[in-house]
Amino acid sequence: MTPEKHELISSLTLVHYVNCFVLLEKNQEDLLSDKNDFICLPNNEENLFRSIEFDPMILRLHRRKAIVLKTTAEKGKKFNFLTREELKNCIEKTIKRVFGFNPNIENFSQPTWAAEENFQGCYTNMALCPGKTFEQFYSSLNTPLVDNFYMIGEAFDGANAGYAHGAYLTGLKSAEQILNKLKAGN
Ligand SMILES: Cc1cc2nc3c(=O)[nH]c(=O)nc-3n(C[C@H](O)[C@H](O)[C@H](O)COP(=O)(O)OP(=O)(O)OC[C@H]3O[C@@H](n4cnc5c(N)ncnc54)[C@H](O)[C@@H]3O)c2cc1C
């Protein structure tokens, strides 16, 4: 890899992001709202989570009101290092504060990626493009490493950085470029 390409890749910024799915005991689901409200929580010491909502897919497919608690950045990282008991306490406090009752938790998910040795983040944000315009940055980033060797993925599509369709579009674009080169060679 050239030093220029290395510098471009190094200036991509990575973010931490966590979804925590929570199921309450079935008889408590009636205590939750029927609307799929998206509730933002204040970013302070008290709150580990930044937002709370219901998962519409789980509701539609399983008729269960699964709560989704989300958190990001340093709080996302912290989440991954909590013991299951500590996390359960945080979930209980959040539900009590938001919905006003003591929850009986049936189960909850706890991703632990950030505790892995080589973990750097969940996905990228749009790059800061140091010394370059957005267009210049992403067109240099997307030149092949060597002839017909492309790097693809969400990080390489500035407009859709961090999203699955960004990854999909970079795959399509690189495949088109390779096909065009092959056709031109025939
Ligand atoms: C919690 C969370 C929620 C998200 N929610 C959404 C959402 O709602 N909507 C949305 O559009 N996007 C969402 N995303 C982002 C989306 O998942 C990514 O943008 C997308 O998966 C990126 O695809 P990719 O192919 O670039 O990379 P990845 O999906 O990360 O694929 C890279 C692959 O390479 C493999 N790999 C890594 N290193 C090596 C190696 N050395 N050798 C071999 N294989 C290797 C990895 O195991 C992985 O399978 C979310 C991401 C997270 C983490």
The ligand as an SDF file (V2000), in Angstrom:
LIG
                    3D

 53 58  0  0  0  0  0  0  0  0999 V2000
  -24.7950   -2.6190   16.0160 C   0  0  0  0  0  0  0  0  0  0  0  0
  -24.8370   -2.2070   14.5750 C   0  0  0  0  0  0  0  0  0  0  0  0
  -26.0350   -1.7930   14.0340 C   0  0  0  0  0  0  0  0  0  0  0  0
  -26.1030   -1.4120   12.6970 C   0  0  0  0  0  0  0  0  0  0  0  0
  -27.2970   -1.0210   12.1660 N   0  0  0  0  0  0  0  0  0  0  0  0
  -27.3720   -0.7260   10.8570 C   0  0  0  0  0  0  0  0  0  0  0  0
  -28.6110   -0.3890   10.2430 C   0  0  0  0  0  0  0  0  0  0  0  0
  -29.6640   -0.3480   10.9100 O   0  0  0  0  0  0  0  0  0  0  0  0
  -28.6430   -0.0940    8.9200 N   0  0  0  0  0  0  0  0  0  0  0  0
  -27.5170   -0.1420    8.1530 C   0  0  0  0  0  0  0  0  0  0  0  0
  -27.6000    0.1020    6.9270 O   0  0  0  0  0  0  0  0  0  0  0  0
  -26.3280   -0.4500    8.7010 N   0  0  0  0  0  0  0  0  0  0  0  0
  -26.2210   -0.7450   10.0210 C   0  0  0  0  0  0  0  0  0  0  0  0
  -25.0180   -1.0800   10.5670 N   0  0  0  0  0  0  0  0  0  0  0  0
  -23.8160   -0.9850    9.7240 C   0  0  0  0  0  0  0  0  0  0  0  0
  -23.6750   -2.1700    8.7760 C   0  0  0  0  0  0  0  0  0  0  0  0
  -23.7200   -3.3770    9.5340 O   0  0  0  0  0  0  0  0  0  0  0  0
  -22.3120   -2.0220    8.0950 C   0  0  0  0  0  0  0  0  0  0  0  0
  -22.2460   -0.7590    7.4450 O   0  0  0  0  0  0  0  0  0  0  0  0
  -22.0890   -3.1110    7.0500 C   0  0  0  0  0  0  0  0  0  0  0  0
  -22.1970   -4.3950    7.6300 O   0  0  0  0  0  0  0  0  0  0  0  0
  -20.6960   -2.9270    6.4820 C   0  0  0  0  0  0  0  0  0  0  0  0
  -20.4550   -3.9300    5.5450 O   0  0  0  0  0  0  0  0  0  0  0  0
  -18.9790   -4.2010    5.0860 P   0  0  0  0  0  0  0  0  0  0  0  0
  -19.0640   -5.2700    4.0610 O   0  0  0  0  0  0  0  0  0  0  0  0
  -18.3090   -2.9030    4.7430 O   0  0  0  0  0  0  0  0  0  0  0  0
  -18.2100   -4.7240    6.4000 O   0  0  0  0  0  0  0  0  0  0  0  0
  -18.5600   -5.9400    7.3530 P   0  0  0  0  0  0  0  0  0  0  0  0
  -20.0110   -6.2910    7.3200 O   0  0  0  0  0  0  0  0  0  0  0  0
  -17.9290   -5.5850    8.6620 O   0  0  0  0  0  0  0  0  0  0  0  0
  -17.7800   -7.1340    6.6850 O   0  0  0  0  0  0  0  0  0  0  0  0
  -16.3930   -7.2930    6.8220 C   0  0  0  0  0  0  0  0  0  0  0  0
  -16.1360   -8.7940    6.9210 C   0  0  0  0  0  0  0  0  0  0  0  0
  -14.7300   -9.0180    6.8210 O   0  0  0  0  0  0  0  0  0  0  0  0
  -14.3790  -10.0020    7.7750 C   0  0  0  0  0  0  0  0  0  0  0  0
  -12.9550   -9.8160    8.0670 N   0  0  0  0  0  0  0  0  0  0  0  0
  -12.3700   -8.8270    8.7670 C   0  0  0  0  0  0  0  0  0  0  0  0
  -11.0500   -8.9880    8.8050 N   0  0  0  0  0  0  0  0  0  0  0  0
  -10.7780  -10.0960    8.1080 C   0  0  0  0  0  0  0  0  0  0  0  0
   -9.5820  -10.7890    7.7760 C   0  0  0  0  0  0  0  0  0  0  0  0
   -8.3940  -10.3520    8.1600 N   0  0  0  0  0  0  0  0  0  0  0  0
   -9.7020  -11.8880    7.0230 N   0  0  0  0  0  0  0  0  0  0  0  0
  -10.8910  -12.3290    6.5910 C   0  0  0  0  0  0  0  0  0  0  0  0
  -12.0680  -11.7150    6.8790 N   0  0  0  0  0  0  0  0  0  0  0  0
  -12.0110  -10.6210    7.6210 C   0  0  0  0  0  0  0  0  0  0  0  0
  -15.2780   -9.7330    8.9430 C   0  0  0  0  0  0  0  0  0  0  0  0
  -15.3960  -10.8730    9.7600 O   0  0  0  0  0  0  0  0  0  0  0  0
  -16.5900   -9.3730    8.2500 C   0  0  0  0  0  0  0  0  0  0  0  0
  -17.3830  -10.5170    7.9980 O   0  0  0  0  0  0  0  0  0  0  0  0
  -24.9250   -1.4600   11.8980 C   0  0  0  0  0  0  0  0  0  0  0  0
  -23.7140   -1.8880   12.4530 C   0  0  0  0  0  0  0  0  0  0  0  0
  -23.6710   -2.2590   13.7710 C   0  0  0  0  0  0  0  0  0  0  0  0
  -22.3590   -2.7510   14.3290 C   0  0  0  0  0  0  0  0  0  0  0  0
  1  2  1  0
  2  3  1  0
  2 52  2  0
  3  4  2  0
  4  5  1  0
  4 50  1  0
  5  6  2  0
  6  7  1  0
  6 13  1  0
  7  8  2  0
  7  9  1  0
  9 10  1  0
 10 11  2  0
 10 12  1  0
 12 13  2  0
 13 14  1  0
 14 15  1  0
 14 50  1  0
 15 16  1  0
 16 17  1  0
 16 18  1  0
 18 19  1  0
 18 20  1  0
 20 21  1  0
 20 22  1  0
 22 23  1  0
 23 24  1  0
 24 25  2  0
 24 26  1  0
 24 27  1  0
 27 28  1  0
 28 29  2  0
 28 30  1  0
 28 31  1  0
 31 32  1  0
 32 33  1  0
 33 34  1  0
 33 48  1  0
 34 35  1  0
 35 36  1  0
 35 46  1  0
 36 37  1  0
 36 45  1  0
 37 38  2  0
 38 39  1  0
 39 40  1  0
 39 45  2  0
 40 41  1  0
 40 42  2  0
 42 43  1  0
 43 44  2  0
 44 45  1  0
 46 47  1  0
 46 48  1  0
 48 49  1  0
 50 51  2  0
 51 52  1  0
 52 53  1  0
M  END
$$$$
